[in-house]
């Protein structure tokens, strides 16, 4: 027998430490074992045939036996790991591209629920996510339009289409703040349809509504795009004239009076079928520096216009050291009447 390519000095004296084939089997399993003088080795055992009894053991150093496997493993690691990394990166990028539109939709939905309706998402491609994004943008647009409609209805008078009193107070207060900051002058017109109660009694409330709408339309056509008209209440209207001194405001008021009066001057017009208006004018800052003061000044001037015969314009005057009031004789007489009997003054003159 040979050991490491040489015949041992005393063959057969040293027992083989590994496992031998079972009885009846010619070959045993291939195993690894640390052999004396050989180190870690992989071996195989075969039973000898014929008259010679014994076993043949073939050994290979473990490093040589597993070298192809180690080399294959190293090649796999060098090639496989980068491939696995690329696959994972590609999967991450694909998942991100798929989830990013969903995250955008989720964030946009939260913005809308928080009250920010100015949301519009970019649409990329023509796949299902693009269709979903388009549907979301359409929904957001409809919500914005509905919100704008509700806001408009909340501040608009349904009959005349003018802004209502609620918006008047907000808009007038903001305008006065701007005037104070910028050193500007603005004017307020207070308008009232003359003898409108008698008009309703004669022609009916349906025709009264038609006439009120006609006056509102004539009013809007007579002012600038920057000016704002309101229905203050009942047959009372108001106009806020931005950056308008009192002389110019008086000219605008006369223009409005003429526009409202014009249909009654046409040939064939029925007497009393169209109304006229009286207008009081107040100006910031000479007639007051707050909303209430300017409203009271314009209202007093309006009463004066009624007292002087209606269908006319009266400018408010603020005497030094007194509250805003009109200094015309009619205005002064009306204020005394109002103090003595305000209800009678309202019935006899305000119409």
Residue pairs with C-beta under 8 A, 6 or more apart in sequence:
1 7
1 8
1 11
1 12
1 56
3 37
4 37
4 38
8 14
14 36
16 45
16 55
16 57
17 33
17 35
17 36
18 31
18 33
18 35
18 43
18 45
18 57
19 28
19 29
19 31
19 45
20 28
20 45
20 55
21 27
21 28
21 45
21 46
21 47
21 55
22 28
25 47
26 46
26 47
26 49
27 44
27 45
27 46
27 47
28 44
28 45
28 46
30 42
30 43
30 44
31 42
31 43
32 40
32 41
32 42
32 43
32 62
32 65
33 40
33 41
33 43
34 40
34 41
35 41
35 43
35 59
38 59
38 61
39 61
39 62
40 61
40 62
40 63
41 59
41 60
41 61
41 62
41 65
42 59
42 60
42 61
42 62
42 65
42 66
43 57
43 58
43 59
43 60
44 57
44 58
45 55
45 56
45 57
46 55
46 56
46 58
47 55
48 54
48 55
48 56
98 129
101 121
101 124
101 129
101 132
101 133
102 129
104 121
104 133
105 121
105 132
105 133
105 136
108 119
108 121
108 136
108 140
109 136
111 119
112 119
112 140
112 143
117 140
117 143
117 144
117 147
118 144
119 140
120 137
120 140
120 141
121 133
121 136
121 137
122 133
123 130
123 133
123 134
123 137
124 130
154 166
155 163
155 164
155 166
155 167
156 162
156 163
156 164
156 167
157 163
157 164
157 230
157 231
159 209
159 212
159 213
159 231
160 212
160 213
160 216
160 231
160 237
161 213
161 216
162 216
162 219
162 220
162 229
162 230
162 231
162 237
163 171
163 228
163 229
163 230
163 231
164 230
164 231
165 230
165 231
165 232
165 233
167 230
168 230
168 232
168 238
168 240
169 291
171 228
171 230
171 240
172 188
172 240
172 291
172 294
172 295
173 291
175 186
175 240
175 242
176 186
176 284
176 289
176 290
176 291
176 294
178 184
179 185
179 186
179 284
179 285
180 289
184 243
185 243
185 244
185 245
185 246
185 283
185 284
185 285
186 240
186 241
186 242
186 243
186 244
186 283
186 284
187 241
187 244
187 245
187 246
187 248
187 249
187 281
187 282
187 283
187 284
188 238
188 239
188 240
188 241
188 281
188 282
188 283
188 284
188 294
188 295
188 298
189 238
189 239
189 241
189 249
189 252
189 253
189 256
189 279
189 280
189 281
189 298
190 232
190 236
190 237
190 238
190 279
190 280
190 281
190 282
190 295
190 298
190 299
190 301
190 302
191 219
191 236
191 237
191 238
191 239
191 256
191 277
191 278
191 279
191 302
192 235
192 236
192 237
192 277
192 278
192 302
192 306
192 350
193 199
193 211
193 212
193 215
193 235
193 275
193 276
193 277
194 275
194 276
194 277
194 278
194 306
194 310
194 311
194 351
195 275
195 310
195 351
196 208
196 211
196 212
196 234
196 235
196 275
196 351
197 351
198 351
199 208
199 211
199 272
199 275
200 207
200 208
202 272
203 211
203 272
203 273
211 274
211 275
212 235
214 263
214 274
215 237
215 260
215 275
215 277
216 229
216 231
216 237
218 256
218 259
218 260
218 262
219 229
219 237
219 239
219 256
219 259
219 260
220 229
221 259
222 252
222 255
222 256
222 259
223 229
223 239
223 241
223 252
223 256
224 241
224 242
226 242
226 243
227 239
227 240
227 241
227 242
227 244
227 252
228 239
228 240
228 242
229 237
229 238
229 239
229 240
230 237
230 238
230 239
230 240
231 237
231 238
232 238
237 277
238 298
239 252
239 256
241 248
241 249
241 252
244 252
244 283
245 283
246 281
246 283
246 286
246 315
249 281
249 283
250 281
250 313
250 315
253 279
253 281
253 313
254 313
256 277
256 279
257 276
257 277
257 279
257 311
257 312
257 313
260 274
260 275
260 276
260 277
261 274
261 276
261 311
263 269
263 274
264 271
264 273
264 274
264 276
276 310
276 311
277 311
278 302
278 305
278 306
278 310
278 311
278 312
278 313
278 314
279 302
279 305
279 312
279 313
279 314
280 297
280 298
280 299
280 300
280 301
280 302
280 303
280 304
280 305
280 313
280 314
280 315
280 316
280 326
281 298
281 301
281 313
281 314
281 315
281 316
282 288
282 294
282 295
282 297
282 298
282 301
282 316
282 324
283 294
283 316
284 294
286 318
287 293
287 294
287 297
287 298
287 316
287 317
287 318
287 324
288 294
288 296
288 297
288 318
288 324
293 323
293 324
294 324
296 323
296 324
297 316
297 318
297 324
297 325
297 326
298 316
300 316
300 324
300 325
300 326
300 331
300 334
300 335
301 314
301 315
301 316
301 326
301 331
302 314
303 326
303 331
303 334
303 335
303 338
303 345
303 349
303 350
304 314
304 326
304 328
304 330
304 331
304 332
304 334
305 312
305 313
305 314
305 330
306 334
306 349
306 350
306 351
307 330
307 331
307 333
307 334
307 349
308 314
308 328
308 329
308 330
314 326
314 328
314 330
314 331
315 326
316 324
316 325
316 326
317 325
317 326
317 327
317 328
318 324
318 325
319 325
319 327
325 331
325 332
325 335
326 332
334 345
334 349
337 344
337 345
337 349
338 345
338 346
